[in-house]
Amino acid sequence: MKPGPDVSTIYRIARYYYADGLSQDQIAGKEGVSRSQISRLIDKARELGMVRITLVPPSSLRAEELARDLAKALGLKSAVVVPVRKNADDEEISLAIATRAADCLPAMLAECEFVGVGWGHTVYKTAELLPRGLGNGSRPNFVPLIGTSGDDNPNLQINTIIDRFGAAFRTKGLFVNIPCVRETGAPLSKIEEQRVAMLEERWSQLDAAVVGLGAPPTESPNLIDELPAEYKAELKRSNACGDILAHFFGADGELFKAEHSYELLAFDIAGLRGLKRSICLAGGAAKARGIAAAARAGFISDLVTDELTAIEILEAV
């Protein structure tokens, strides 16, 4: 049987390809073998660990300077600012933030045992983009910070988000099957009471949280379906500049209190102040005031946002 190529040959082929930038056809010509053989040897080099590909996220001096200024101005532990096009729309901004957040979160959550997770478009996209196999299967454990909502809005499917975080870190997540909103005084069944008690126990053990932040009610087309119509109307007339976990707040960080109340199954965002980290993933011009207010109120300690939003915030504070 003809012996296979030795490791030095495999390394040489990989060096031609990755370090010298030669094409597979060029390498085949130099080595006097077929292109398919070169392709197999390149794959073998990766299998043997001779090749380690490092992705360097896009950055700029401007983004780094904005991140430093933002952290200082808002009193944050850290800020990550993602470069985007000058005319980037909200979808592009959200995807850019989610892509960077998927890179940053593993290090941010490395020492955490229980991590609460919120909802929203950017958090949902981050859950989709998290690379698999991040953890060792023991921690962190992920906990929903809010109950279920809606039938057709994927951004609010908290159990799907929790499942994707758990799959990425190869660990467990706690699921919830109780709506986030119910009528005031509406009783829970005994089973529901037990599940709420279990959820609240996990909330008391949280080390960190990953949350999104909503735009002001006047600029948000998708207020939670289950909110009472009267409450939605009051919200739109209010000075609320954003929300975290369906807790709406004004520029002073004071929570909005309406005449038409309801029961909300969600982590009290005042409790975010006591966590090791409360990481907010949010961007877009409409959210600038809300991000600044949330930071000043201590609801968030770390922020991943985009250049345009960072500039908007810094011009206003």
C-alpha positions, 0 to 999 in steps of 0.5 A: 500500500502506498504510504500517505503524505507525511506531516511536513508535506501537509504543512508545506501545502497548507503554508502555500495556501494560507500563508503565501496565498497560492491557489490550489491550482498553483500548488498542484503545479508546484507539487506535480499532483492533482488539484483534488489531492491538494484540496484533500491535504488542505482539509487534512491540515485543518483536521490535524490542527495545523491551521487555526483561522482567526476572524478579526471583527471589523473595527476602526479608530473612530469606533474604538474612540466612540466606545471609550467616550460612550462608556465614560459618558454613561458610566458603563463597565464596557461599551462595544461600538460596531462600524456601520454604513452612514445610511444603514437601516435598522435591520442592518444595524441590528444584524451588525450588533448581533454579529459582534455580540455573538463574538463578545458574549462568551467572554463576558459570560465566562464566569457566570452560573445563571444568566437571564435572557430577554427578548427583542429583534437583536437578542433573537438574531444574536441567539441565531448567530452564536457559534456552537460548542462554546461552553463545557456543558456545565454553565452558564445556565440560561433563564428567561426574564419574561413570560411568553407573548404573541403567536407570530413574532419570532423576536418575542419567542423567549423559549426559542431564544433560551434554547439557542443560547443553551445549544450554543453553550452546550448547557441547559435553559429553563423554559417558561409557558406562562404569558407575560401579561394577564389581567389584574387579579387573574388567578394562577393555577397551582401548577402555574404558581409552582412554575412562577416560584421556580422562575423567581428562584432562578431570578434570585440566583442570576449573575448576569443578564442579556437584554434588548431595549425597545424604542419609544412607544410612539415609534414602536410599531410592535407593542406586545399584543397582550397589553390592554388597548387602554394601556397602549393608548396611555403609553403612546401619550406618555413620555416613555423613551424605551422599555426593557422587558416590557417595563417602560421608563422615561428619560429620568429612568422612572418607570411608567405607571398607567391608570390601566394596570395589568399583571406582568410576568417579567424580571423587575429591571431595578434588579438589573442594578445588582447583577455582575453584568447587565448587557444591553444589545441595542441600536438605531436612532430611535433608541438613543434616548432610551439607551442613555436613560437606561444607563443613567438609571443603572439598568445596564452596565455593558452596551453593544451598539453601532457607530450612528447610535453612539454618536447620537447618544454622545451628542445628546448627553 
